[in-house]
Structure formats: C-alpha cells, structure tokens
Amino acid sequence: MNGHSHEKPCHYEPDTEEEQFIREGSGILFRAKAAARKPGVPLLEADCLRFEKWIRANSPATAVHVDEAPSLALHSRDFWIPFAVLASDVALQLYLGLVVNYVYDCLKGALQHDEHTIHVTAVYEDRPKGLLKRFEYSGSVAGLRACADELDISTVLKE
C-alpha cells in the first residue's frame, strides 16, 4: 500500500488560520499550497472546487472550508485532492471514504482501461491530547479504497 500514517514528529507546521480552525472549527479545511511554477503564489489543487461541491451535495452535514485562491489547472487523468486539515469532528476514515466515493462518482462512464492516479494528504491534530497524524497517498484508486477499508482508526488516531 502507498498510504502512510505518521505519528509525531510530523513535518507539519500549522499556520495561524489552521491553528484557529483546529481550535474552533468543524469539518474540513482545504488549503492552497505554493506552486512549483509560481513560487510564493498559493494555488488550490485541481480537484478542490469540484470535490468541495461534491461533499456539499453528498454529505451536507460535513462543514467544508476552502482557502480563497485560484485553482491549479492540470490536463491529466490524475486526481489531485487538496491538502486537508481535519477538525476533531471528522475522522480520517470518514474523510477517506468521502474521497473514494467522490473519485468513483467521477469515474462513472470512464473507459475501463483508463488508468487513474489519486494524490491525497490529510492532517489531523488534537492539541489537548498532543496528537498529530498525517496521511499521504499517491497511487491507484483501488489501492486507496483498500487502504481506507483496512484503516483501523484506533491505531491511526491514538495517543
């Protein structure tokens, strides 16, 4: 499997907005990140706005927050899910289920032989418990589904 979950120490330094979201927010926060071609210019991943819209339609109880930034335009078959900061009310397993369902909805009607790669990163931080977890995956859609199915949330989000 290409999915990875990291216990502290983790290469994640939340900025002020993320810290406030972790303390006071709920749901999912999608962040823009610096683009290689335009250093210093934060861009949202290519699938961000479509994924946000899909979550709002298919999981209306899940709060979704998105940075105000332009979207990166890509012309490939890859799915680039935005970097997600998860509030304590959204479990990593629930989030991965949303990602998998979104991708499968997008693939309805796609040609069977088409290969698709998915890239996803999510961070969960529970400061009162001193907990920081990061999940990263780049690989096949089927591999992410297997990873999400096998993920035991008690081992990923433990003290």
C-alpha positions as a Markdown table, in Angstrom:
| # | Residue | x | y | z |
|---|---|---|---|---|
| 1 | Met | 0.0 | 0.0 | 0.0 |
| 2 | Asn | 1.2 | 3.5 | -0.7 |
| 3 | Gly | -0.8 | 5.1 | 2.2 |
| 4 | His | 1.2 | 6.3 | 5.1 |
| 5 | Ser | 0.2 | 7.5 | 8.5 |
| 6 | His | 2.8 | 9.2 | 10.6 |
| 7 | Glu | 3.0 | 9.7 | 14.4 |
| 8 | Lys | 4.8 | 12.7 | 15.8 |
| 9 | Pro | 7.2 | 14.1 | 14.8 |
| 10 | Cys | 5.5 | 15.1 | 11.6 |
| 11 | His | 6.5 | 17.7 | 9.0 |
| 12 | Tyr | 3.5 | 19.9 | 9.6 |
| 13 | Glu | 3.6 | 23.4 | 10.9 |
| 14 | Pro | 0.1 | 24.8 | 11.0 |
| 15 | Asp | -0.2 | 28.5 | 10.2 |
| 16 | Thr | -2.4 | 30.9 | 12.2 |
| 17 | Glu | -5.6 | 30.1 | 10.2 |
| 18 | Glu | -5.1 | 26.3 | 10.6 |
| 19 | Glu | -4.4 | 26.7 | 14.4 |
| 20 | Gln | -7.7 | 28.7 | 14.7 |
| 21 | Phe | -9.6 | 26.1 | 12.6 |
| 22 | Ile | -8.2 | 23.2 | 14.8 |
| 23 | Arg | -9.2 | 25.1 | 18.0 |
| 24 | Glu | -12.6 | 26.4 | 16.9 |
| 25 | Gly | -13.6 | 24.9 | 13.6 |
| 26 | Ser | -15.5 | 21.9 | 12.4 |
| 27 | Gly | -15.4 | 19.8 | 9.3 |
| 28 | Ile | -12.7 | 20.0 | 6.7 |
| 29 | Leu | -10.4 | 22.9 | 5.7 |
| 30 | Phe | -8.9 | 22.7 | 2.2 |
| 31 | Arg | -5.6 | 24.6 | 1.9 |
| 32 | Ala | -3.9 | 26.2 | -1.1 |
| 33 | Lys | -0.2 | 25.4 | -1.4 |
| 34 | Ala | 2.7 | 27.1 | -3.2 |
| 35 | Ala | 3.0 | 26.1 | -6.8 |
| 36 | Ala | 6.3 | 25.0 | -8.4 |
| 37 | Arg | 5.9 | 27.2 | -11.4 |
| 38 | Lys | 4.9 | 30.3 | -9.4 |
| 39 | Pro | 6.9 | 30.3 | -6.1 |
| 40 | Gly | 5.1 | 32.2 | -3.4 |
| 41 | Val | 1.7 | 32.0 | -5.1 |
| 42 | Pro | -0.6 | 29.6 | -3.3 |
| 43 | Leu | -2.9 | 27.6 | -5.5 |
| 44 | Leu | -5.7 | 25.1 | -4.8 |
| 45 | Glu | -5.3 | 21.6 | -6.2 |
| 46 | Ala | -7.0 | 20.9 | -9.5 |
| 47 | Asp | -9.9 | 18.9 | -8.0 |
| 48 | Cys | -10.5 | 21.2 | -5.0 |
| 49 | Leu | -13.6 | 23.1 | -6.0 |
| 50 | Arg | -15.3 | 20.1 | -7.7 |
| 51 | Phe | -14.6 | 18.0 | -4.6 |
| 52 | Glu | -15.9 | 20.7 | -2.3 |
| 53 | Lys | -19.1 | 20.9 | -4.3 |
| 54 | Trp | -19.4 | 17.1 | -4.3 |
| 55 | Ile | -19.1 | 17.0 | -0.5 |
| 56 | Arg | -21.7 | 19.7 | 0.0 |
| 57 | Ala | -24.1 | 17.7 | -2.2 |
| 58 | Asn | -23.4 | 14.2 | -0.9 |
| 59 | Ser | -22.5 | 14.9 | 2.7 |
| 60 | Pro | -24.3 | 18.1 | 3.7 |
| 61 | Ala | -23.7 | 17.6 | 7.4 |
| 62 | Thr | -19.9 | 17.9 | 6.8 |
| 63 | Ala | -18.7 | 21.5 | 7.0 |
| 64 | Val | -16.3 | 22.4 | 4.2 |
| 65 | His | -14.0 | 25.4 | 4.3 |
| 66 | Val | -11.7 | 26.4 | 1.3 |
| 67 | Asp | -8.9 | 28.9 | 1.1 |
| 68 | Glu | -9.6 | 31.8 | -1.3 |
| 69 | Ala | -7.1 | 31.2 | -4.0 |
| 70 | Pro | -7.0 | 30.3 | -7.7 |
| 71 | Ser | -7.1 | 26.7 | -8.8 |
| 72 | Leu | -4.2 | 24.9 | -10.5 |
| 73 | Ala | -5.2 | 23.7 | -14.0 |
| 74 | Leu | -4.0 | 20.3 | -15.0 |
| 75 | His | -4.6 | 18.2 | -18.0 |
| 76 | Ser | -4.1 | 14.7 | -16.8 |
| 77 | Arg | -6.2 | 11.8 | -15.6 |
| 78 | Asp | -4.8 | 12.1 | -12.1 |
| 79 | Phe | -7.0 | 13.2 | -9.2 |
| 80 | Trp | -5.3 | 15.9 | -7.0 |
| 81 | Ile | -7.3 | 16.1 | -3.8 |
| 82 | Pro | -6.4 | 19.3 | -1.9 |
| 83 | Phe | -4.4 | 19.2 | 1.3 |
| 84 | Ala | -7.0 | 18.8 | 4.1 |
| 85 | Val | -6.9 | 19.8 | 7.7 |
| 86 | Leu | -9.5 | 17.7 | 9.6 |
| 87 | Ala | -11.3 | 19.1 | 12.7 |
| 88 | Ser | -11.9 | 16.7 | 15.5 |
| 89 | Asp | -15.5 | 16.0 | 14.3 |
| 90 | Val | -14.3 | 14.5 | 11.0 |
| 91 | Ala | -12.5 | 11.1 | 11.4 |
| 92 | Leu | -9.8 | 10.2 | 8.9 |
| 93 | Gln | -11.6 | 7.1 | 7.9 |
| 94 | Leu | -14.8 | 9.2 | 7.1 |
| 95 | Tyr | -12.7 | 11.6 | 5.1 |
| 96 | Leu | -11.1 | 8.9 | 3.1 |
| 97 | Gly | -14.5 | 7.4 | 2.4 |
| 98 | Leu | -15.6 | 10.7 | 1.0 |
| 99 | Val | -12.5 | 10.9 | -1.2 |
| 100 | Val | -13.1 | 7.3 | -2.6 |
| 101 | Asn | -16.8 | 7.9 | -3.2 |
| 102 | Tyr | -16.0 | 11.2 | -5.0 |
| 103 | Val | -13.5 | 9.6 | -7.3 |
| 104 | Tyr | -15.8 | 6.7 | -8.1 |
| 105 | Asp | -18.6 | 9.1 | -8.9 |
| 106 | Cys | -16.2 | 11.0 | -11.2 |
| 107 | Leu | -15.2 | 7.7 | -12.9 |
| 108 | Lys | -18.7 | 6.7 | -13.8 |
| 109 | Gly | -18.8 | 6.2 | -17.5 |
| 110 | Ala | -15.0 | 6.3 | -17.8 |
| 111 | Leu | -13.3 | 3.8 | -20.1 |
| 112 | Gln | -12.4 | 0.5 | -18.2 |
| 113 | His | -8.8 | 0.5 | -19.4 |
| 114 | Asp | -8.1 | 4.1 | -18.4 |
| 115 | Glu | -5.6 | 4.3 | -15.5 |
| 116 | His | -6.1 | 7.0 | -12.9 |
| 117 | Thr | -3.8 | 8.0 | -10.1 |
| 118 | Ile | -5.0 | 9.7 | -6.9 |
| 119 | His | -3.0 | 12.0 | -4.7 |
| 120 | Val | -4.3 | 12.8 | -1.2 |
| 121 | Thr | -2.9 | 14.3 | 2.0 |
| 122 | Ala | -4.8 | 14.9 | 5.2 |
| 123 | Val | -3.7 | 16.1 | 8.7 |
| 124 | Tyr | -5.5 | 15.6 | 12.0 |
| 125 | Glu | -4.3 | 17.4 | 15.1 |
| 126 | Asp | -5.7 | 17.1 | 18.6 |
| 127 | Arg | -3.6 | 19.5 | 20.7 |
| 128 | Pro | -5.2 | 18.7 | 24.1 |
| 129 | Lys | -4.1 | 15.1 | 23.6 |
| 130 | Gly | -0.8 | 16.1 | 22.0 |
| 131 | Leu | -1.8 | 14.2 | 18.9 |
| 132 | Leu | -0.7 | 14.9 | 15.3 |
| 133 | Lys | -1.3 | 12.4 | 12.4 |
| 134 | Arg | -0.7 | 12.8 | 8.7 |
| 135 | Phe | -2.0 | 10.5 | 6.0 |
| 136 | Glu | -0.5 | 10.6 | 2.5 |
| 137 | Tyr | -1.3 | 8.5 | -0.5 |
| 138 | Ser | -0.3 | 8.5 | -4.2 |
| 139 | Gly | -1.4 | 5.5 | -6.2 |
| 140 | Ser | -4.3 | 3.8 | -7.8 |
| 141 | Val | -7.9 | 4.4 | -6.9 |
| 142 | Ala | -8.4 | 0.8 | -6.0 |
| 143 | Gly | -5.4 | 1.0 | -3.7 |
| 144 | Leu | -6.8 | 3.9 | -1.9 |
| 145 | Arg | -10.1 | 2.1 | -1.4 |
| 146 | Ala | -8.2 | -0.9 | 0.1 |
| 147 | Cys | -6.2 | 1.4 | 2.3 |
| 148 | Ala | -9.4 | 3.2 | 3.5 |
| 149 | Asp | -11.1 | -0.2 | 4.1 |
| 150 | Glu | -8.1 | -1.6 | 6.1 |
| 151 | Leu | -7.5 | 1.6 | 8.1 |
| 152 | Asp | -8.1 | 1.0 | 11.8 |
| 153 | Ile | -8.9 | 4.4 | 13.1 |
| 154 | Ser | -8.0 | 3.4 | 16.6 |
| 155 | Thr | -4.4 | 2.8 | 15.5 |
| 156 | Val | -4.1 | 5.9 | 13.4 |
| 157 | Leu | -5.6 | 8.3 | 15.9 |
| 158 | Lys | -4.2 | 7.1 | 19.2 |
| 159 | Glu | -2.2 | 8.9 | 21.9 |
